[in-house]
């Protein structure tokens, strides 16, 4: 980049929302047959930033929930038989996304009293616009908003390829290893990874985006350990771990977990949650433990977890009763909107998640303005 202002300098990202519809928040526009998703009244404001408007229009909680339903039809205990069928379905689903590269890597799974087993991470890459895979993106997407503008600082300008990692584990567990549906933990998170991969495959990101379905989390975070070790030498902007979202509860909380070194990254997601005025209370803990983001943090890569408030208080945690009816379409939708927007700010608009928005000339008042 030369000394010119970033392309987004002076632009306003304006989102008007009404927080009186139903039990929560929905865009303040009447229902229309012209909108993109399936939510009964959701319609993305036409005067939002074009890139953000576009990706938010693709959020579809019914698609997310259909993935959850399919995943819970498999018992996905890492040492069980059913997980092989789940792996085959997940591979087929990811390979059906146009314009992405899907790879796998073996994961050695070990557990006391069990014979060693081989797991499988599934990695789907949406390449940065301007790479060799540009031709597969086609004419759709947001070319008018990202291809003809100067690239901000997070663009691919160094020898190391920059990337964002979005991940979640797809294995499950329960008191009955032959019946481990794992809807909330963690079909909800893995399904969000699939849905986000589909959304961002229709964009032209400034950096590579890697969507990872991890194996072996419930028996020791083996999948993320394997992937993080191979990723440690790369330039990871941040890693987002989605583990247990969309739980049906009266006062839903969106928990962000990381370490003090990543407080700016956490703040970005917190600000988006508050700014959108979704009926989700954001909470922060800077004491990371027990899930796949820790594998990246231990290797000095910025990472955070998004989850429900307290997993062990979920009555059906690690239970054969962890079924899809424990999830909420509305809460799932709100959560997906928050995650999509926060990711898009970095991947599409070039916002640096390690620097405050104000330092980049972006105010939350400019990002979110309400009538």
C-alpha positions as CSV (number, residue, x, y, z in Angstrom):
1,X,0.0,0.0,0.0
2,X,1.1,3.5,-0.7
3,X,0.4,6.4,1.6
4,X,-3.1,6.8,0.2
5,X,-6.1,6.5,2.5
6,X,-7.7,3.0,2.8
7,X,-10.5,2.5,0.4
8,X,-13.0,2.3,3.2
9,X,-11.9,5.7,4.7
10,X,-14.9,8.0,5.1
11,X,-17.4,5.4,4.0
12,X,-20.4,4.7,6.3
13,X,-21.7,1.3,6.9
14,X,-25.2,2.0,7.9
15,X,-27.5,-0.7,9.3
16,X,-31.0,0.2,10.6
17,X,-32.6,-2.3,12.8
18,X,-35.9,-2.6,14.7
19,X,-35.6,-4.5,18.0
20,X,-39.4,-5.0,18.6
21,X,-40.2,-7.8,16.2
22,X,-41.1,-11.1,17.8
23,X,-38.9,-12.1,20.7
24,X,-35.9,-10.4,19.3
25,X,-34.4,-8.2,16.7
26,X,-35.1,-8.1,13.0
27,X,-34.3,-5.6,10.2
28,X,-36.8,-2.7,10.1
29,X,-38.3,-3.5,6.7
30,X,-41.6,-5.2,5.8
31,X,-41.6,-8.7,4.5
32,X,-41.0,-9.1,0.8
33,X,-40.7,-11.8,-1.8
34,X,-37.6,-10.1,-3.2
35,X,-35.3,-10.8,-0.3
36,X,-32.7,-13.5,-0.4
37,X,-33.1,-15.7,2.7
38,X,-35.9,-17.7,4.2
39,X,-36.5,-15.9,7.5
40,X,-40.2,-14.8,7.7
41,X,-39.5,-11.0,7.9
42,X,-35.7,-10.7,7.5
43,X,-34.5,-8.3,4.8
44,X,-31.1,-6.7,4.7
45,X,-31.1,-2.9,4.4
46,X,-30.3,-1.8,0.8
47,X,-28.3,1.1,2.1
48,X,-25.8,-1.0,4.1
49,X,-22.2,-1.3,2.7
50,X,-22.7,-3.4,-0.5
51,X,-20.3,-6.1,0.7
52,X,-21.9,-6.4,4.1
53,X,-25.4,-6.2,2.6
54,X,-24.5,-9.0,0.2
55,X,-23.2,-11.5,2.8
56,X,-25.9,-10.8,5.3
57,X,-28.5,-11.5,2.7
58,X,-27.0,-15.0,2.4
59,X,-27.5,-15.9,6.0
60,X,-30.1,-18.7,6.1
61,X,-30.9,-20.3,9.4
62,X,-33.0,-23.0,7.8
63,X,-30.1,-24.1,5.7
64,X,-28.0,-24.2,8.9
65,X,-30.6,-26.2,10.7
66,X,-30.9,-28.7,7.8
67,X,-27.2,-29.4,8.3
68,X,-27.7,-29.9,12.0
69,X,-30.6,-32.4,11.3
70,X,-28.4,-34.3,8.9
71,X,-25.5,-34.5,11.2
72,X,-27.5,-35.7,14.1
73,X,-28.6,-38.7,12.0
74,X,-25.1,-40.0,12.5
75,X,-23.7,-41.1,15.8
76,X,-20.3,-39.3,15.6
77,X,-18.3,-40.7,18.5
78,X,-14.7,-40.6,17.3
79,X,-14.1,-44.3,17.9
80,X,-17.5,-45.4,16.7
81,X,-18.8,-46.7,13.4
82,X,-21.3,-44.0,12.6
83,X,-18.7,-41.3,12.3
84,X,-17.4,-42.8,9.0
85,X,-20.8,-42.1,7.4
86,X,-20.7,-38.5,8.8
87,X,-17.2,-38.0,7.3
88,X,-18.4,-39.1,3.9
89,X,-21.4,-36.8,4.0
90,X,-19.4,-33.8,5.2
91,X,-16.9,-34.4,2.4
92,X,-19.6,-34.6,-0.2
93,X,-21.3,-31.4,1.2
94,X,-18.1,-29.4,1.1
95,X,-17.2,-30.7,-2.4
96,X,-20.5,-29.5,-3.6
97,X,-19.6,-25.8,-2.9
98,X,-18.5,-24.2,-6.2
99,X,-15.1,-22.5,-6.4
100,X,-13.4,-24.0,-3.3
101,X,-10.5,-26.4,-2.7
102,X,-11.3,-29.3,-0.4
103,X,-8.5,-31.3,1.2
104,X,-8.3,-33.8,4.1
105,X,-5.7,-34.7,6.6
106,X,-5.4,-37.8,8.8
107,X,-5.5,-37.4,12.5
108,X,-4.2,-40.0,14.9
109,X,-6.7,-40.6,17.7
110,X,-5.6,-42.2,20.9
111,X,-7.5,-42.8,24.1
112,X,-6.7,-45.0,27.1
113,X,-8.3,-48.3,26.8
114,X,-9.1,-47.9,23.1
115,X,-7.3,-49.2,20.0
116,X,-5.7,-46.3,18.1
117,X,-7.9,-44.9,15.4
118,X,-7.5,-42.6,12.4
119,X,-9.6,-39.5,12.3
120,X,-10.1,-37.0,9.5
121,X,-9.9,-33.2,9.3
122,X,-11.8,-31.7,6.4
123,X,-10.4,-28.4,5.1
124,X,-12.2,-26.2,2.6
125,X,-10.3,-23.1,1.3
126,X,-11.9,-20.1,-0.3
127,X,-8.9,-18.4,-2.0
128,X,-8.1,-14.8,-1.9
129,X,-9.3,-12.9,-4.9
130,X,-6.4,-12.3,-7.2
131,X,-4.9,-15.8,-6.9
132,X,-4.7,-18.5,-9.5
133,X,-8.3,-19.6,-8.6
134,X,-10.0,-16.4,-9.6
135,X,-11.5,-17.9,-12.7
136,X,-13.7,-20.2,-10.7
137,X,-15.6,-17.4,-8.9
138,X,-17.7,-16.5,-11.9
139,X,-19.6,-13.2,-12.4
140,X,-21.7,-13.3,-9.3
141,X,-20.8,-12.1,-5.8
142,X,-19.4,-8.6,-4.9
143,X,-17.0,-7.9,-7.7
144,X,-18.2,-4.3,-7.9
145,X,-17.3,-3.7,-4.3
146,X,-14.0,-5.3,-4.0
147,X,-12.2,-5.9,-7.3
148,X,-12.0,-2.3,-8.5
149,X,-10.8,-0.7,-5.2
150,X,-7.3,-0.3,-3.7
151,X,-6.5,-3.3,-1.4
152,X,-6.3,-2.4,2.3
153,X,-3.4,-3.5,4.5
154,X,-4.7,-7.0,5.1
155,X,-4.5,-7.9,1.4
156,X,-2.1,-10.6,0.1
157,X,1.1,-8.5,-0.2
158,X,3.7,-10.5,1.7
159,X,5.6,-13.7,0.8
160,X,3.5,-15.6,3.4
161,X,-0.1,-16.1,2.4
162,X,-2.5,-14.5,4.9
163,X,-5.5,-16.5,6.0
164,X,-8.5,-16.5,8.3
165,X,-9.4,-19.9,9.9
166,X,-13.0,-20.7,10.8
167,X,-13.4,-24.1,12.5
168,X,-15.5,-26.3,14.6
169,X,-15.4,-30.0,15.6
170,X,-17.9,-32.5,14.1
171,X,-17.3,-35.4,16.4
172,X,-19.6,-36.0,19.4
173,X,-20.0,-38.0,22.5
174,X,-22.6,-39.2,25.0
175,X,-23.3,-41.7,27.8
176,X,-24.2,-44.1,25.0
177,X,-21.4,-44.1,22.4
178,X,-23.7,-45.8,19.9
179,X,-26.1,-42.9,20.2
180,X,-24.2,-39.6,20.2
181,X,-26.3,-37.2,18.1
182,X,-24.5,-34.1,19.4
183,X,-26.9,-31.4,18.0
184,X,-25.8,-28.5,20.2
185,X,-22.3,-30.0,20.8
186,X,-21.3,-29.6,18.1
187,X,-23.5,-30.1,15.0
188,X,-24.5,-26.5,15.6
189,X,-21.0,-25.3,15.2
190,X,-19.9,-27.6,12.4
191,X,-23.1,-26.6,10.5
192,X,-22.2,-23.0,11.0
193,X,-18.8,-23.7,9.4
194,X,-20.4,-25.3,6.4
195,X,-22.9,-22.4,6.0
196,X,-20.2,-19.8,6.4
197,X,-18.1,-21.6,3.8
198,X,-21.0,-21.4,1.4
199,X,-21.6,-17.7,2.1
200,X,-17.9,-16.6,1.6
201,X,-17.4,-18.8,-1.4
202,X,-19.7,-16.3,-3.2
203,X,-17.5,-13.4,-2.3
204,X,-14.0,-12.2,-3.3
205,X,-12.1,-12.0,-0.1
206,X,-8.8,-10.1,0.3
207,X,-7.2,-13.1,2.1
208,X,-7.4,-16.8,2.0
209,X,-10.3,-18.3,4.1
210,X,-9.9,-21.8,5.6
211,X,-12.9,-23.6,6.9
212,X,-12.0,-26.6,9.0
213,X,-14.1,-29.4,10.3
214,X,-12.1,-30.9,13.1
215,X,-12.2,-34.5,14.2
216,X,-11.4,-35.8,17.7
217,X,-12.2,-32.8,19.9
218,X,-14.2,-34.8,22.3
219,X,-11.4,-37.2,23.0
220,X,-8.6,-34.7,23.2
221,X,-8.6,-31.9,20.6
222,X,-6.6,-34.1,18.3
223,X,-7.9,-32.7,15.1
224,X,-7.1,-29.1,15.9
225,X,-3.7,-30.0,17.3
226,X,-2.8,-31.6,14.0
227,X,-4.1,-28.7,11.9
228,X,-2.7,-25.9,14.1
229,X,0.8,-27.6,14.0
230,X,0.7,-27.5,10.2
231,X,-0.6,-24.0,10.2
232,X,1.8,-22.5,12.7
233,X,4.3,-21.3,10.1
234,X,1.6,-19.5,8.1
235,X,0.3,-15.9,8.6
236,X,-3.0,-16.5,10.4
237,X,-4.9,-13.3,10.9
238,X,-7.2,-15.0,13.4
239,X,-8.9,-18.4,14.1
240,X,-12.5,-18.5,15.1
241,X,-13.7,-21.7,16.8
242,X,-17.5,-22.3,16.8
243,X,-18.4,-24.7,19.5
244,X,-22.1,-24.9,20.7
245,X,-24.3,-22.1,19.4
246,X,-28.0,-21.5,18.9
247,X,-29.2,-23.2,22.1
248,X,-32.9,-22.5,22.9
249,X,-32.9,-20.5,26.1
250,X,-34.9,-17.5,27.4
251,X,-31.9,-15.2,27.9
252,X,-29.3,-16.3,25.3
253,X,-25.7,-15.3,25.8
254,X,-22.9,-15.3,23.3
255,X,-19.7,-16.1,25.0
256,X,-16.4,-15.1,23.6
257,X,-13.3,-16.8,25.0
258,X,-9.6,-16.1,24.4
259,X,-6.5,-14.8,26.2
260,X,-5.5,-11.2,27.1
261,X,-3.2,-11.0,24.1
262,X,-6.2,-11.3,21.8
263,X,-8.4,-8.8,23.6
264,X,-8.6,-6.6,20.5
265,X,-9.8,-9.5,18.4
266,X,-12.5,-10.3,21.0
267,X,-13.5,-6.7,21.2
268,X,-14.3,-6.7,17.4
269,X,-16.8,-9.5,17.8
270,X,-18.1,-8.0,21.0
271,X,-18.7,-4.6,19.3
272,X,-20.4,-6.3,16.4
273,X,-22.7,-8.2,18.7
274,X,-23.6,-5.0,20.7
275,X,-23.8,-2.9,17.5
276,X,-26.3,-5.1,15.8
277,X,-28.6,-5.1,18.9
278,X,-29.4,-8.7,18.6
279,X,-31.1,-10.3,21.6
280,X,-27.8,-12.0,22.6
281,X,-25.9,-10.8,25.5
282,X,-22.1,-10.8,24.7
283,X,-19.8,-11.9,27.5
284,X,-16.1,-12.2,27.5
285,X,-13.6,-14.5,29.3
286,X,-9.9,-14.2,28.8
287,X,-9.1,-17.6,30.2
288,X,-9.1,-20.1,27.3
289,X,-9.5,-23.8,27.8
290,X,-11.0,-27.0,26.6
291,X,-11.7,-26.6,22.9
292,X,-10.1,-26.2,19.5
293,X,-9.1,-22.6,19.7
294,X,-6.6,-23.5,22.4
295,X,-4.6,-25.5,19.9
296,X,-4.0,-22.3,17.9
297,X,-3.4,-20.1,20.9
298,X,-0.7,-22.5,22.2
299,X,1.1,-22.0,18.9
300,X,1.0,-18.2,19.2
301,X,-1.8,-17.6,16.6
302,X,-4.7,-15.2,17.4
303,X,-7.8,-17.3,18.2
304,X,-11.1,-17.1,20.0
305,X,-14.1,-19.3,20.8
306,X,-17.7,-18.4,20.3
307,X,-20.1,-20.5,22.4
308,X,-23.1,-20.5,24.7
309,X,-22.5,-19.2,28.2
310,X,-21.8,-22.3,30.2
311,X,-21.8,-25.6,28.4
312,X,-21.8,-27.8,31.4
313,X,-25.0,-26.2,32.6
314,X,-26.8,-27.4,29.4
315,X,-29.0,-30.2,30.7
316,X,-28.3,-32.4,27.7
317,X,-24.5,-31.8,27.5
318,X,-22.7,-35.0,26.2
319,X,-26.0,-36.8,26.3
320,X,-28.1,-38.9,23.9
321,X,-30.8,-36.3,24.4
322,X,-28.7,-33.6,22.7
323,X,-31.1,-33.4,19.8
324,X,-32.1,-30.6,17.3
325,X,-35.2,-29.5,19.2
326,X,-32.8,-28.0,21.8
327,X,-31.8,-25.4,19.2
328,X,-33.6,-22.2,18.2
329,X,-33.8,-21.0,14.6
330,X,-34.1,-17.3,15.7
331,X,-31.0,-17.5,18.0
332,X,-29.1,-19.4,15.4
333,X,-30.0,-16.8,12.8
334,X,-28.9,-13.9,15.1
335,X,-25.6,-15.7,15.9
336,X,-24.9,-16.4,12.3
337,X,-25.5,-12.7,11.4
338,X,-23.0,-11.6,14.1
339,X,-20.3,-14.0,12.9
340,X,-20.9,-13.3,9.2
341,X,-20.6,-9.6,9.8
342,X,-17.5,-9.7,12.0
343,X,-15.7,-12.1,9.6
344,X,-16.7,-9.9,6.6
345,X,-15.3,-6.8,8.2
346,X,-11.9,-8.4,8.1
347,X,-12.1,-10.7,5.1
348,X,-13.9,-8.3,2.7
349,X,-13.3,-4.8,4.0
350,X,-9.7,-5.3,5.3
351,X,-10.3,-4.3,8.9
352,X,-7.4,-5.2,11.1
353,X,-8.8,-7.2,14.1
354,X,-5.7,-6.5,16.2
355,X,-6.2,-2.8,16.1
356,X,-9.1,-0.9,17.4
357,X,-11.7,0.3,14.9
358,X,-11.2,3.9,16.1
359,X,-7.5,3.7,15.2
360,X,-8.4,2.6,11.7
361,X,-10.7,5.6,11.3
362,X,-13.9,3.5,11.8
363,X,-16.3,4.4,14.6
364,X,-19.0,2.1,15.8
365,X,-21.4,5.0,15.3
366,X,-20.5,4.9,11.7
367,X,-20.8,1.2,11.5
368,X,-24.2,1.0,13.2
369,X,-26.6,3.9,13.1
370,X,-30.2,3.4,14.3
371,X,-33.4,5.2,13.6
